[in-house]
Amino acid sequence: MKLRENETTDWWEEISKEEQASIEKGIQNANLGKLNSHSKARNLYEKWL
């Protein structure tokens, strides 16, 4: 908590508009139940892991 007290800026304001839009889209998808399980994601991206 001490570290948080010393923060002077909000990280949200420091990221790009594209990053903000991507995060907001992810939140919308999660709220709509459009999620993939961890095992499905691992299967999709296994060749890069």
Contact map, one row per residue, 1 for C-alpha under 8 A:
1111100000000000000000000000000000000000000000000
1111110000000000000000000000000000000000000000000
1111111000000000000000000000000000000000000000000
1111111000000000000000000000000000000000000000000
1111111000000000000000000000000000000000000000000
0111111100000000000000000000000000000000000000000
0011111111000000000000000000000000000000000000000
0000011111000000000000000000000000000000000000000
0000001111101000000000000000000000000000000000000
0000001111111100000000000000000000000000000000000
0000000011111110000000000000000000000000000000000
0000000001111110000100000000000000000000000000000
0000000011111111000000000000000000000000000000000
0000000001111111000000000000000000000000000000000
0000000000111111101100000000000000000000000000000
0000000000001111111100000000000000000000000000000
0000000000000011111110000000000000000000000000000
0000000000000001111111000000000000000000000000000
0000000000000011111111100000000000000000000000000
0000000000010011111111110000000000000000000000000
0000000000000000111111111000000000000000000000000
0000000000000000011111111100000000000000000000000
0000000000000000001111111110000000000000000000000
0000000000000000000111111111000000000000000000000
0000000000000000000011111111100000000000000000000
0000000000000000000001111111110000000000000000000
0000000000000000000000111111111000000000000000000
0000000000000000000000011111111100000000000000000
0000000000000000000000001111111111100000000000000
0000000000000000000000000111111111100000000000000
0000000000000000000000000011111111000000000000000
0000000000000000000000000001111111000000000000000
0000000000000000000000000000111111100000000000000
0000000000000000000000000000111111110000000000000
0000000000000000000000000000110011111000000000000
0000000000000000000000000000000001111101100000000
0000000000000000000000000000000000111111100000000
0000000000000000000000000000000000011111110000000
0000000000000000000000000000000000001111111000000
0000000000000000000000000000000000011111111100000
0000000000000000000000000000000000011111111110000
0000000000000000000000000000000000000111111111001
0000000000000000000000000000000000000011111111000
0000000000000000000000000000000000000001111111000
0000000000000000000000000000000000000000111111111
0000000000000000000000000000000000000000011111111
0000000000000000000000000000000000000000000011111
0000000000000000000000000000000000000000000011111
0000000000000000000000000000000000000000010011111
